[in-house]
């Protein structure tokens, strides 16, 4: 029989993330939305309280969570601030290729330094002319003796300027194109790593995105993750795991916006009655609540599907990411509408959530790309 209840351990995990969000993130989210700086103070506290590197095994300093449990935490962090949440989750995005393809020696070496210095990593795939089209990547990693020489230009790299390591995807043989796409770990303190000023964004300003140039950056062959030519497979397997996190983050945004607008409408008196006495408003709230529940169900199923080791987990993670992020955009827009002028001001936070929600429809593959992934999965 299907059971939607959480275990005691999962309930405790939710409370742990919720408590952290309320104590640490909510008091500073407006500051980071205003400054658009990397939230180092939150990252350090997340390390101290065991919220970083959630899916890394405990023996390597992580929390050892599975995909399902990890997305429970992402919803709670997303409900507090999507930008700060993605700073934490994008770190896990960068580490996921390591989980998939790195050997034990590499994991110990990279994770040892990361944990010791409470650092972060960045996933460097996207380029100025290669976003969803991975085949358009131009960055190269040419092997010379016992080193690879990396040259290229990455863009929209979350955590770029704050990262200790970049997980970089580059071509080892440009003539073979995407078939030679390969994954590398690049320490950011090496000569030739040029991090350009952060991008000025509409939303999720509690995270930073940068353009990065690699100019004859030399890395040892020991920093190759997997084998040459496995980059595309590693990248796609990474997204199969991480898109449920984006879905959960989106649910968190939607949930917060819904709850704020619902409570506001219950207490706002117009024409001698609460705004919720107006059927048009109460129906909007009913639709918002229903969409959030449906988004959570598909996200939970996608995470469960992955944990069961069933075929085509990417189809369900794409469904969850596309549907939940669309719901976040719809619900936050409706929340602003329900609250009228109050919703449009910064006083209640829903305008920030509306701005934050938009990016969820774009990163880790636009929602149009998700539909392409889904269609290939269901027609295979």
Residue pairs with C-beta under 8 A, 6 or more apart in sequence:
4 300
6 14
6 72
10 69
10 72
13 65
13 69
13 72
13 73
14 72
14 73
14 76
16 49
16 51
16 73
17 51
17 72
17 73
17 76
17 77
18 76
18 79
20 45
20 46
20 49
20 51
20 76
20 77
21 76
21 77
21 79
21 80
21 81
22 80
24 42
24 45
24 46
25 42
25 77
25 80
25 81
25 84
25 85
26 80
26 81
28 39
28 41
28 42
28 84
29 80
29 81
29 83
29 84
29 206
29 352
30 346
30 349
30 352
32 39
32 81
32 83
32 84
32 205
32 206
33 81
33 83
33 205
33 206
33 352
34 205
35 205
36 198
36 200
36 201
36 205
36 206
36 208
37 208
38 87
38 159
38 161
38 162
38 207
38 208
39 83
39 84
39 87
39 206
39 207
40 162
42 84
42 87
42 88
43 52
43 87
43 88
43 118
43 120
43 162
44 118
46 52
46 88
47 115
47 118
50 63
51 63
51 73
51 88
52 62
52 63
52 88
52 91
52 118
53 61
53 62
53 63
53 91
53 92
53 95
53 111
53 114
53 115
54 62
54 63
54 65
54 69
54 70
54 73
54 92
55 62
55 63
55 64
55 65
55 66
55 67
55 70
55 92
55 95
55 96
55 99
55 241
56 62
56 63
56 64
56 92
56 95
56 99
56 111
57 64
58 64
60 107
60 108
60 111
60 115
61 111
61 112
61 114
61 115
62 111
65 73
66 303
66 307
67 241
67 244
67 303
67 306
67 307
68 300
68 303
68 304
68 306
68 307
70 92
70 245
71 244
71 245
71 247
71 248
71 299
71 300
71 303
72 248
74 85
74 89
74 245
74 248
74 249
74 252
75 248
75 249
75 251
75 252
75 255
75 296
76 252
77 84
77 85
77 88
77 89
77 249
77 252
78 85
78 248
78 249
78 250
78 251
78 252
78 253
79 252
79 253
79 255
79 256
80 252
80 256
81 206
81 356
82 203
82 204
82 206
82 249
82 252
82 253
82 353
82 356
82 357
82 359
82 360
83 203
83 204
83 205
83 206
83 207
83 356
84 206
84 207
85 249
85 252
86 158
86 204
86 206
86 207
86 249
86 363
87 120
87 158
87 159
87 162
87 206
87 207
87 208
89 242
89 245
89 246
89 249
90 122
90 123
90 158
90 159
90 207
91 120
91 121
91 122
91 159
92 242
92 245
93 123
93 158
93 238
93 242
93 245
93 364
94 120
94 121
94 122
94 123
94 159
94 163
94 165
94 166
94 167
95 111
95 121
95 167
96 238
96 241
96 242
97 123
97 167
97 183
97 225
97 226
97 234
97 235
97 238
98 106
98 107
98 110
98 111
98 167
98 185
98 225
100 226
100 234
100 237
100 238
101 183
101 225
101 226
101 230
101 234
102 110
102 185
102 225
102 226
105 222
106 185
106 222
106 223
106 225
110 165
110 185
113 119
113 164
114 120
114 121
114 164
114 165
117 164
119 163
119 164
119 165
120 159
120 162
120 163
120 164
121 159
121 163
121 164
121 165
121 166
121 167
122 157
122 158
122 159
122 160
122 162
122 163
122 165
122 166
122 167
123 157
123 158
123 166
123 167
123 238
124 154
124 157
124 160
124 166
124 167
124 168
124 169
124 186
124 212
125 134
125 137
125 154
125 169
125 235
126 154
126 155
126 156
126 157
127 136
127 137
127 138
127 139
127 152
127 153
127 154
127 155
128 153
128 155
128 211
129 136
129 138
130 136
130 137
130 138
131 156
131 366
132 365
132 366
132 369
134 169
134 178
134 181
134 232
134 235
135 177
135 178
137 152
137 169
137 170
137 171
137 178
137 181
138 152
138 153
138 171
138 174
139 150
139 151
139 152
139 153
139 154
139 168
139 169
139 170
139 171
139 214
140 150
140 151
140 152
140 170
140 171
140 172
140 174
141 148
141 149
141 150
141 168
141 170
141 171
141 172
141 182
141 184
141 219
142 148
142 149
142 151
142 172
143 149
143 172
143 221
146 220
146 221
147 218
147 219
147 220
147 221
148 172
148 184
148 218
148 219
148 220
148 221
148 223
148 224
149 216
149 217
149 218
150 168
150 170
150 184
150 186
150 192
150 214
150 216
150 217
150 218
150 219
151 214
151 215
151 216
151 217
152 168
152 170
152 213
152 214
153 211
153 212
153 213
153 214
154 160
154 166
154 168
154 211
154 212
154 213
154 214
155 211
155 212
156 199
156 209
156 211
156 363
157 166
157 209
157 210
157 211
157 212
158 207
158 208
158 209
158 363
159 207
159 208
160 166
160 195
160 198
160 208
160 209
160 210
160 211
160 212
161 195
161 198
161 208
161 210
162 208
163 188
164 187
164 188
164 189
165 185
165 186
165 187
165 188
166 185
166 186
166 188
166 193
166 212
167 183
167 184
167 185
167 186
167 225
168 183
168 184
168 185
168 186
168 214
169 181
169 182
169 183
169 184
169 231
169 235
170 181
170 182
170 184
170 231
171 177
171 178
171 180
171 181
171 182
172 180
172 182
172 228
172 229
173 179
173 180
174 180
176 229
178 232
179 229
179 232
180 228
180 229
180 231
181 229
181 231
181 232
181 235
182 224
182 225
182 226
182 227
182 228
182 229
182 230
182 231
183 224
183 225
183 226
183 230
183 231
183 234
183 235
184 219
184 223
184 224
184 225
185 219
185 223
185 225
186 193
186 214
186 217
186 219
186 223
187 219
188 195
190 217
190 218
190 219
191 217
191 218
192 214
192 215
192 216
192 217
192 218
193 212
193 214
193 217
194 212
194 213
194 214
194 215
195 210
195 212
196 210
196 211
196 212
196 213
197 210
198 208
198 209
198 210
199 208
199 209
199 210
199 211
201 209
201 359
202 355
202 358
202 359
203 352
203 354
203 355
203 356
203 357
203 358
203 359
204 355
204 356
204 359
225 234
226 234
236 314
239 314
239 317
239 364
239 365
240 306
240 313
240 314
240 317
241 306
241 317
242 317
242 364
243 302
243 314
243 317
243 318
243 320
243 321
243 364
243 365
243 370
244 299
244 302
244 303
244 306
244 317
244 320
244 321
246 321
246 324
246 325
246 360
246 363
246 364
247 295
247 298
247 299
247 302
247 317
247 320
247 321
247 323
247 324
247 325
248 299
248 324
249 360
250 295
250 321
250 324
250 325
250 327
250 328
250 357
250 360
251 292
251 295
251 296
251 299
251 324
251 327
251 328
253 328
253 331
253 332
253 353
253 356
253 357
253 360
254 288
254 291
254 292
254 295
254 324
254 327
254 328
254 331
254 332
254 357
255 292
256 349
256 353
257 331
257 332
257 335
257 350
257 353
257 354
257 357
258 285
258 288
258 289
258 292
258 331
258 335
260 335
260 339
260 348
260 349
260 350
261 285
261 288
261 334
261 335
261 336
261 338
261 339
261 343
261 350
262 276
262 285
262 288
264 275
264 338
264 339
264 342
264 343
264 348
265 274
265 275
265 276
265 281
265 285
265 338
265 339
266 274
266 275
266 276
267 274
268 274
268 275
268 339
269 275
270 278
275 281
275 338
276 282
276 285
281 338
284 334
284 337
284 338
285 338
287 334
288 330
288 331
288 334
288 335
291 327
291 330
291 331
292 327
292 331
294 323
294 327
295 320
295 323
295 324
295 327
295 328
296 324
298 316
298 319
298 320
298 323
298 324
299 320
299 324
301 316
301 320
302 313
302 316
302 317
302 319
302 320
303 320
305 313
305 316
306 313
306 316
306 317
312 377
312 380
314 373
314 377
315 373
315 374
315 377
315 378
318 365
318 370
318 371
318 373
318 374
318 377
319 370
319 374
321 364
321 365
321 367
321 370
322 367
322 370
322 371
322 374
324 360
325 357
325 360
325 361
325 367
326 361
326 367
328 353
328 357
328 360
328 361
329 354
329 357
329 358
329 360
329 361
331 357
332 350
332 353
332 354
332 356
332 357
333 354
335 343
335 350
335 353
335 354
336 343
336 344
336 350
336 351
336 354
337 343
339 348
339 350
342 348
343 350
343 351
344 351
345 351
346 352
361 367
365 373
